[in-house]
Amino acid sequence: MAGVSVGTVDRVLHGRANVSALSREKVERVLDEINYVPNHYASALASNKTYNFAAILPLHEEDSYWARVEKGLYDGVKHYTDFKLVFKVFNYDQWNEDSFEAQCRNLMAYKPDAVIIGPIFNYGVMSKFIKRLESNEIPYSLLDSYWPDFNPVTFYGQDARRSGEFSAKIILMAAGTSKRIALFKFLGEGRVASRQQLERERGFRTYVELHSPKTEIVEINLYAYDKEGMKDTLREFFTGHKEIKTGISFNSSIHIVGDFLKNELPRHGHISLLGYDAIDSNIRCMQDGYIDFLVGQHPQHQGLNCFRSMFNSCVLQMKQQVMHYVGIDLIMPENLDFYQD
């Protein structure tokens, strides 16, 4: 139709050189006339290439937010069984930066074609890893925590600041006339586990300061490695702060507080607790009446959609939208049975 050779058409389709302006114009005119759309899927299949995908995620228990994210990633792999895909997950201790760096070295030795990165709190450690990926021209995506200084293919996660503001509005409504809110911070090595949690807290504090400036936020530090110490801290806190009627945590560990109230202080007045993620422990605690609100963010869908996006970019060579903010869902006992990932 264009009056040129097959080779010329091929060069135009793939943006290669050695095509005259006139021949390129002829081919492009015909492409417009026939509404040509490339079949990326067929082209990738024809290459018969093996693709090594990798993810680096925090170590996690079976009943956890990250277990659901990882399941979503593996669901993504199952969608593309027509292709030669190899997928490997590298898990690191989120409280130990040396663990992250060691797993980064293991991941690079794996020679991945694409990498999906769960959060790491330390900017310097994260930046070092990103530079290694970029120097080796390995594309990467970010899950859960977004870093504006980096250039991922795509990001999936909540808008952390807005999520914190959302939680503040809910907990202030629950607090009513009470002017004190408990903030339960689960720490390891003296800090929270991810940048996402830190940004949620910033959004929360900003909202409270703006809309209820007389409200006091009372911090309770709970250390992940010290289970008995957490109980002692909670016992001391609730004994000395019987006036507090609301509490919040910015990760999925709020069930620890709920279970403590249930098992250790069953006669204590009701505390309206808000936490994150509909993991089994939080669901059970809500069903028992010790958690009033959970903020859901569909971790399994996050994992699945992130993998799909990386596949589309790296295998099918399709340009991807970078920012994918997931929903900020409010789960309560009344709608708990209908929340599904």
N, C-alpha and C positions, 0 to 999 in steps of 0.2 A: 504493500500500500504506500509506503514511503519512497519506494524506488531505490533503496540502498541495500547493502549486504546484511546478512544475519549478524556478522561480526560487528558492524557499525551499530545496529540496534542494541546489541549486547553492551557495547561500550557506553552508549547513551543511558541505558537503563541502570547501569552500575556507576555512573558518574566518572568514567575513565577518560583519559586524555586521547589525543590522536583522532579527533573527530572535527571535521570542518564545521564552521558556523552554519553553513547552508544545510549540511546533512543533519546536524543536530536539530535545526528548526523543522525540517521535514518530519523527522521521527517524533518530535514532541507534539507537532500538530496532529499526527495520526493518533498518538496516545490520548490526546484530549478528545478526539472524535469518537474513539471507541470506549472512553471512560476506563482506561486501563488501570487496574489495581494489582500490584504484585502479590503473588502468593508466597508470603514469607515462610509459611509453615512447610510448603512443599520444597522450597529452596533449601531450608535448613535440614530437612530429612535427607535430601539428595546428597548433602555434604558428607553424611555418614560419620560425623565427628563425634568423639566422646567428650562430654563436658563435665568438668569437675566443679561442683558447687560446694561451698563451705559456709558454715555459720559458727559464730563464736558467741556463746550465751552463758549467763551465770549458771553455776551449779544449782540444782533445785530438787525439791522433793516431788513425789508423785502428785500430791495435791497442792498445786501451786500455779501461779500466773504463768511462769515460764514453761511449765510442763504443757500448758495449753498452747502457748506460742509455738513450742517445738512440734507439737502434734500438727498444728496448722502448716508448718513448713513441710513436714512429711506428707501431708495431704496434697500439697502442691506438687511434690515429686511424683505422686501417683497419677496426677493429671497428664503427665507427659511420658508415659511408658513407651510411646512410639520412638522416643529418642534414647540415645545412649547417655544417660545421666547418672553420675555418681555424686552422692550427697553425703557429707560428713559433718557432724556437729562437734565442736571443741568447747568443752565446758571449763569455766574458770571460777575461782572463789571470788565473789564480788567484793569481799572485804580485804582482799590481798592483791595488791598491784603486781607483785612478783609472779603470782599465779597467772594473771592476765598476760604478762609479757612472755612467760614460758609457753602458754598456749598459742600466742601469736607466732612464736618461732615454729611451733609444730604445724600450725596452719600454713605458714609460708612454705615449709618443706613439702607439704601436700601439693603445692603448685596449682592453686585453684584458678579457675577461669572467672569466677565471681564470688563475692563474699557478702554475707549478711551479718551485721554487727549489732549485738545487744549492747546495753549501756555500760560504760565504764565512767566512774566519777572523775578521775584525774585527767585534766585537759592535756598535760604534758605527755602522759603515757599514751593517751588516745591519739594525739597529734603525731607522735612518733610512728605509731602503727599505720595511720592514714598515709603518711609520707612514704612508707615502704610499699604500700599498695599502689600508690600513684606512680612511684618511680618504676614499678614493674608493670604499669598500665593494666592493673587489675581493677575492674569496676566493683563498687561496693554500694550497699544500701544501709540505712540506719533503721533500727526498730526501737520503738518505745521512747527513746531520748533523742532529741534533735540538737545538733550543734551548728549554729549559723556560720561558723568559720570553715566548715568542710563542704565538699561538693559531691554529695552522694547521687547515685542514679535516681534513688527514690527514698522517701521516708514514710513510715507508717507509725502512727501513734496519736495520742491526744495532744491538743494544744494545752500544755501544762499550766500556763498562767490562767487561762480561761477555766480550766478544770478546777483549779484552786478557788477561783472566784465563785464558781458554781457551788462548790462544797460549802463555802462560807455563807452563801445566801441560805442554803438549806439548814445549816446548823444554827444560824442566828434565828431563823423562824422557830426551830425546835426549842431554842433557849428561852424564848419569850422574854420575861422581865429579868431573868438571871443575867448577871453581868460578868460571869466568869466561864470560860470554856477551857477544857483540858485538851492539850495537844500531846498525844502519845507519839514519841519519836523513837523508832527502832533503829539502833545504832550498832555499828561494828567499827572498830578502830577509830572511835570518836566521831563518826560521821554517818549520814544516811547512805543508802546503797547506790542511789543514782541521781543524776542531775534532774531527772524528771520529778522526783519527789521534792527536791529543793525548789524547783520552779513552781510546783503546786503550792508549797508553803508560802512562797513570795506572793503569789496571786491571792491566797487566802488572807494573808496579813494586810495586804493593800485594800482588799474589799472591806474587811472589818474596820480598819482605820478610817476609811471613807464613810461607811454607812452606820457604824456603831462605835465611835471613838472612845466611849467610856467602858467598852467591854475589855476585860483583861484576859489575855491568853496565857494560861499556866502550863509551862512545859514540863513533861515527865520523860526523862531519858531512860530507855530500856535497852539493855545491851544483849544483842542476839546470842552471844556465846555463853551467857550467864542465866540459865533458865531459873534457878532458885533465886538468884539476885533480883530477877524481874518480879518474882512474887513478893519478895520483901519490899521492893520499891512501891509496888502497887498497894500492898497492905498499908504501908506507912502513908501513902498519898490519900487513899480513900478514908482512912481513919481520921486524918487531919483536915479533910476538905469535904465534909458532908453536905456543904451548900452547893457543890457543883452538880449540875443536872445534865450536862452535855459533854461529849468527848469526841475527838476526831483523830484519825491517823491517815497518812497519805500513801500507805502501801496496803498489802493484802493481809497484814498481821493483826488486824483489829480483833479477830476472834480470840487472841491471847487475853485481851482485856475482858471480853465477854465471858470467856470460860472461867477466868479468875473470879469475876463477880458471881457467877453461877455456883462455883465449887467452894469458894472461900468465904464469900459474903452474901449468902442467899437472902438475908433479911435487909440488906442495904436498899435504900430507896432507888427507884429506877433511874438509870443513866441512859440518855439517848445517845447511842454511839453511831458514828458514821465512819466507814472505811472504804477500801477499794477492792473490787474484783469478787465475782461470784464463784470463788473456789469452794470446795465441799465444806471445809471447816467454817467458813463464813456463812454459808447457806444453813448449815446445821445450827449455828449460833443464832441466826436470825429466826429460824423456826422455833427455837427454844425461848425466844422473846428477849434476847440480850443484845441484839444489834437491830437498830431501827432503819438504817439507810446504808446502802452500798452503791458505789459509783461503778458502773460496768463499762467496759471498753472492748469487749469481744476479742480477747487475745488470740483465739484460734483463727478467727478471720484475719486478724493482723498478719499472722504468720503465713497463712495461705495466700493472701493478696500480695504480700511482699515478695514471696517466692515467684508468683505469677509475673509480677512486674519485672523482676530480675531476669526471668526466663525470656520474656518478650524483648527485653533490651539486649541481652547478651547472645541469645540464640537466634531470635527472629529479627534482630537488628531494627527494632521498632522503638522510636523515641518515646520516652515515658514522662508523664507529669511527675514533678519532683515531690511536691507536698501532698500528702494524703492524711488529713486529720480525721481520726475516727470519732465516732459518736461519744457523747458524754451522757450516759444513761443513768437515770435514778431508779434504783431497785428498792422496793419496800416489801414488807410481808404480803401486801395485797396483790402485788404483781410478780412476786418471786417465781411462781410456778410457770409463768409465761415467758420468762427471760431465757433465751437459748442462744448459745454461741453458734 
